[in-house]
Amino acid sequence: MGAMNSVSDFIFIFANGFGVITGFLLSLFFFKAKKQTDRILALLILIITLRVLKSLIYYFYPSLSWNVINLTFALKLSIGPLLLFYIHYLLNKKKTLNKIDLLHFIPSFIMCAGFMHITRDSLNPFGFLFIYFQLLGYILYSFFYLKNMPESSKKKWAKTLVSVLFIIWCAYFLQLFFKTIPYLLASFLYSISLIYLTFKAQFIGSFSKAVQHEEKYESSKLDDQTKETLTEKILQYMNTDKPYLNASLTLQILAEETGTTTHELSEIINTKFQLNFNQFINAYRIELAKKLLLSTDKKVATIAFEVGFKSLSNFNTTFKKIESYTPSEYRKKLSES
């Protein structure tokens, strides 16, 4: 039994150590980037990394100063707001933080200011509950927010990030309040998540796709407020009127129907969603097709034409590019699960 414990400890310690090194290097890499999204992500990764490091140190030194633990709690209270702002920057190209946005960090500021005076007894049990459920609130909000956004590689990346944070939240919550999993296992999941996100980011390429669009519209006459208004108008029209069902839909037609110019519409789609016009429209078509594949017995070809595609081959190619499965494979896989 002792040998098994030693082997398990070694695996956990190695994974945690590797996760910490990976986290520091990854955060350093993104801190050097010029884009605001990358710097927010760097800060988010750094805080998660410090949380892993604290767990690793605490495992070997349970007498770790409570002041240090309080500081990590303060950092943890900033994970949720940073996640929220990162997703907004990533998908909406929000340029600056408003003063009111800083209100999200008040719990973290309070914890930082009073870290030397807050004791374990003063946190039990409601303080711990607030710290953990505050993060859960931001995670759940992020899920619902992403649900209303059109499909894109950036949305997939954001969903992956939020899903991973939810998994490790569950691990720490179960460990802290129910003691159902080992303490170091929760930290182990944090580390594995950092490593996984590192490799996932390389394949999705969500951190560099916007560069070309930003340079293309560098001299844009649209201010941020106008862009936000146009974005909301376009999304509302897409969701209510479903113009994508028209197989002959063009940039010109959609611009006229939404009261914009083709240049403005193209800029919004490129910069806000990191997609071109066809990708933007097809994302809606594929979402509807997925629902029809699971809720009806209609043939794949029938669904393809019903959602706005002109050919079955184009539908199959586009569907597989977005979902990694053909429509038939997707229907079979989801029906069996």
DONUGU-644791 format. One record per residue (C-alpha): x, y, z; residue number from 1. Coordinates in pm, whole numbers, always signed. Layout:
residues N
      X      Y      Z resi
      X      Y      Z  NUM
...
END
This chain:
residues 337
      X      Y      Z resi
     +0     +0     +0    1
   +289   +233    +84    2
   +445   +171   -255    3
   +117   +248   -427    4
    +86   +571   -235    5
   +440   +665   -333    6
   +369   +596   -700    7
    +41   +792   -686    8
   +210  +1082   -509    9
   +488  +1086   -767   10
   +240  +1094  -1057   11
    +35  +1372   -899   12
   +342  +1575   -804   13
   +497  +1536  -1148   14
   +174  +1635  -1325   15
   +121  +1931  -1092   16
   +479  +2046  -1133   17
   +460  +2016  -1510   18
   +126  +2198  -1506   19
   +275  +2485  -1304   20
   +571  +2520  -1541   21
   +339  +2502  -1842   22
   +108  +2762  -1689   23
   +388  +3010  -1617   24
   +538  +2972  -1965   25
   +199  +3000  -2134   26
   +100  +3309  -1936   27
   +439  +3468  -2014   28
   +390  +3396  -2383   29
    +48  +3563  -2392   30
   +155  +3856  -2176   31
   +402  +3945  -2453   32
   +124  +3960  -2711   33
    -18  +4293  -2823   34
   -383  +4186  -2826   35
   -597  +4260  -2522   36
   -761  +3917  -2540   37
   -425  +3743  -2508   38
   -325  +3951  -2208   39
   -650  +3880  -2026   40
   -604  +3510  -2100   41
   -246  +3533  -1972   42
   -367  +3679  -1643   43
   -636  +3413  -1615   44
   -384  +3133  -1676   45
   -137  +3289  -1431   46
   -395  +3300  -1152   47
   -498  +2939  -1216   48
   -129  +2842  -1213   49
    -72  +3015   -879   50
   -374  +2828   -743   51
   -215  +2498   -849   52
   +118  +2602   -695   53
    -52  +2686   -365   54
   -220  +2344   -356   55
   +109  +2173   -426   56
   +288  +2364   -148   57
     +0  +2314    +96   58
     +7  +1938    +35   59
   +363  +1919   +171   60
   +336  +2208   +419   61
    -13  +2204   +580   62
   +108  +2476   +816   63
   +132  +2721   +526   64
    +57  +3074   +643   65
   -314  +3157   +637   66
   -223  +3497   +491   67
    -85  +3324   +182   68
   -399  +3113   +154   69
   -613  +3428   +180   70
   -422  +3585   -107   71
   -493  +3282   -326   72
   -861  +3314   -234   73
   -847  +3678   -344   74
   -697  +3569   -674   75
   -960  +3299   -712   76
  -1234  +3562   -676   77
  -1095  +3732   -987   78
  -1110  +3421  -1209   79
  -1482  +3461  -1281   80
  -1465  +3829  -1385   81
  -1155  +3763  -1597   82
  -1334  +3474  -1770   83
  -1630  +3699  -1845   84
  -1416  +3980  -1987   85
  -1201  +3739  -2186   86
  -1505  +3592  -2361   87
  -1642  +3940  -2434   88
  -1310  +4052  -2581   89
  -1269  +3728  -2776   90
  -1614  +3722  -2937   91
  -1723  +4084  -2938   92
  -1396  +4274  -2971   93
  -1479  +4488  -2669   94
  -1192  +4737  -2656   95
  -1187  +4889  -2308   96
  -1308  +4819  -1958   97
  -1561  +5065  -1821   98
  -1537  +5184  -1462   99
  -1853  +4992  -1380  100
  -1685  +4672  -1501  101
  -1437  +4702  -1214  102
  -1726  +4636   -972  103
  -1688  +4268  -1061  104
  -1353  +4271   -881  105
  -1480  +4420   -552  106
  -1483  +4082   -368  107
  -1126  +4021   -479  108
  -1018  +4372   -373  109
  -1180  +4328    -30  110
  -1005  +3995    +19  111
   -671  +4148    -83  112
   -718  +4442   +152  113
   -806  +4227   +450  114
   -599  +3917   +387  115
   -395  +3969   +707  116
   -705  +3999   +924  117
   -929  +3726   +782  118
   -906  +3394   +962  119
  -1026  +3046   +873  120
  -1298  +3075  +1141  121
  -1425  +3404   +997  122
  -1460  +3243   +652  123
  -1642  +2929   +765  124
  -1880  +2830   +619  125
  -2039  +3116   +425  126
  -1712  +3270   +313  127
  -1601  +2949   +146  128
  -1945  +2903    -10  129
  -1935  +3256   -152  130
  -1587  +3208   -299  131
  -1687  +2888   -478  132
  -2038  +2985   -584  133
  -1920  +3324   -710  134
  -1702  +3142   -964  135
  -1984  +2900  -1046  136
  -2210  +3195  -1124  137
  -1966  +3333  -1379  138
  -1916  +2989  -1534  139
  -2291  +2933  -1576  140
  -2342  +3283  -1713  141
  -2064  +3219  -1966  142
  -2237  +2898  -2080  143
  -2566  +3080  -2142  144
  -2390  +3371  -2311  145
  -2206  +3141  -2551  146
  -2526  +2956  -2633  147
  -2661  +3263  -2817  148
  -2346  +3321  -3022  149
  -2308  +3180  -3376  150
  -2072  +2888  -3423  151
  -1706  +2970  -3486  152
  -1365  +2839  -3391  153
  -1346  +3109  -3123  154
  -1678  +3000  -2974  155
  -1555  +2640  -2966  156
  -1240  +2751  -2786  157
  -1441  +2957  -2536  158
  -1676  +2664  -2469  159
  -1375  +2440  -2411  160
  -1227  +2689  -2164  161
  -1555  +2727  -1972  162
  -1618  +2351  -1969  163
  -1273  +2280  -1829  164
  -1319  +2544  -1558  165
  -1652  +2386  -1465  166
  -1493  +2040  -1431  167
  -1217  +2163  -1203  168
  -1468  +2371  -1004  169
  -1664  +2051   -938  170
  -1347  +1872   -832  171
  -1248  +2138   -579  172
  -1602  +2178   -451  173
  -1642  +1804   -391  174
  -1303  +1789   -222  175
  -1358  +2090     +5  176
  -1715  +2029   +119  177
  -1764  +1653    +84  178
  -1409  +1511    +94  179
  -1507  +1264   -180  180
  -1182  +1300   -376  181
   -820  +1345   -261  182
   -700  +1704   -219  183
   -413  +1666   -463  184
   -642  +1512   -726  185
   -833  +1840   -755  186
   -506  +2023   -805  187
   -402  +1750  -1049  188
   -711  +1828  -1262  189
   -612  +2195  -1265  190
   -269  +2103  -1399  191
   -397  +1860  -1660  192
   -646  +2126  -1768  193
   -368  +2379  -1821  194
   -174  +2132  -2031  195
   -486  +2036  -2228  196
   -582  +2398  -2293  197
   -230  +2469  -2415  198
   -248  +2206  -2686  199
   -613  +2279  -2764  200
   -530  +2642  -2830  201
   -267  +2546  -3085  202
   -515  +2350  -3295  203
   -804  +2596  -3275  204
   -582  +2894  -3352  205
   -826  +3126  -3180  206
   -560  +3371  -3070  207
   -430  +3476  -3410  208
   -728  +3462  -3644  209
   -842  +3816  -3571  210
   -516  +3982  -3673  211
   -591  +3998  -4045  212
   -940  +4136  -3984  213
   -811  +4400  -3742  214
   -553  +4521  -3995  215
   -811  +4522  -4275  216
  -1044  +4754  -4083  217
   -780  +4959  -3905  218
   -916  +5280  -4062  219
  -1282  +5193  -3996  220
  -1520  +5484  -3948  221
  -1746  +5280  -3720  222
  -1699  +5354  -3351  223
  -1737  +5084  -3086  224
  -2091  +5187  -2990  225
  -2209  +5175  -3354  226
  -2049  +4833  -3397  227
  -2227  +4703  -3088  228
  -2561  +4839  -3211  229
  -2518  +4689  -3557  230
  -2409  +4357  -3411  231
  -2720  +4333  -3193  232
  -2939  +4431  -3488  233
  -2786  +4168  -3715  234
  -2807  +3893  -3452  235
  -3168  +3975  -3377  236
  -3257  +3964  -3746  237
  -3075  +3633  -3795  238
  -3254  +3474  -3500  239
  -3605  +3605  -3569  240
  -3634  +3627  -3950  241
  -3395  +3340  -4034  242
  -3273  +3485  -4367  243
  -3018  +3201  -4394  244
  -3300  +2969  -4508  245
  -3284  +3152  -4841  246
  -3035  +2957  -5053  247
  -2980  +3267  -5269  248
  -2894  +3494  -4976  249
  -2603  +3729  -5053  250
  -2409  +3993  -4864  251
  -2596  +4260  -5061  252
  -2939  +4116  -4975  253
  -2863  +4081  -4604  254
  -2719  +4433  -4592  255
  -3037  +4575  -4742  256
  -3258  +4373  -4507  257
  -3066  +4490  -4198  258
  -3035  +4852  -4311  259
  -2655  +4852  -4344  260
  -2407  +4875  -4627  261
  -2220  +4572  -4759  262
  -1895  +4718  -4624  263
  -2038  +4771  -4276  264
  -2197  +4426  -4269  265
  -1877  +4263  -4387  266
  -1677  +4450  -4121  267
  -1914  +4345  -3843  268
  -1908  +3978  -3947  269
  -1529  +3978  -3991  270
  -1433  +4162  -3674  271
  -1708  +4057  -3434  272
  -1730  +3689  -3525  273
  -1396  +3629  -3700  274
  -1586  +3476  -3994  275
  -1646  +3560  -4357  276
  -2001  +3598  -4488  277
  -2045  +3237  -4603  278
  -1906  +3097  -4278  279
  -2138  +3321  -4077  280
  -2449  +3217  -4269  281
  -2356  +2849  -4283  282
  -2303  +2841  -3906  283
  -2673  +2917  -3860  284
  -2772  +2663  -4123  285
  -2568  +2390  -3956  286
  -2716  +2468  -3614  287
  -3068  +2426  -3753  288
  -2963  +2113  -3942  289
  -2833  +1956  -3621  290
  -3170  +2007  -3454  291
  -3359  +1861  -3752  292
  -3127  +1560  -3773  293
  -3210  +1468  -3413  294
  -3575  +1570  -3395  295
  -3702  +1441  -3731  296
  -3664  +1139  -3961  297
  -3615  +1357  -4268  298
  -3351  +1250  -4516  299
  -3018  +1428  -4501  300
  -3070  +1571  -4849  301
  -3411  +1709  -4753  302
  -3263  +1880  -4447  303
  -2974  +2020  -4652  304
  -3204  +2204  -4889  305
  -3448  +2299  -4613  306
  -3183  +2487  -4414  307
  -3058  +2681  -4717  308
  -2784  +2483  -4890  309
  -2787  +2463  -5267  310
  -2621  +2122  -5287  311
  -2590  +1811  -5073  312
  -2214  +1792  -5125  313
  -2164  +2147  -4996  314
  -2385  +2067  -4697  315
  -2187  +1752  -4612  316
  -1853  +1930  -4650  317
  -1957  +2229  -4440  318
  -2118  +2014  -4172  319
  -1809  +1797  -4130  320
  -1581  +2100  -4119  321
  -1778  +2247  -3828  322
  -1879  +1932  -3638  323
  -1601  +1687  -3740  324
  -1872  +1440  -3847  325
  -2085  +1399  -4159  326
  -2458  +1464  -4103  327
  -2530  +1089  -4109  328
  -2249  +1015  -3862  329
  -2371  +1296  -3636  330
  -2728  +1161  -3635  331
  -2609   +806  -3563  332
  -2368   +912  -3290  333
  -2619  +1129  -3104  334
  -2898   +874  -3143  335
  -2686   +603  -2984  336
  -2572   +816  -2692  337
END
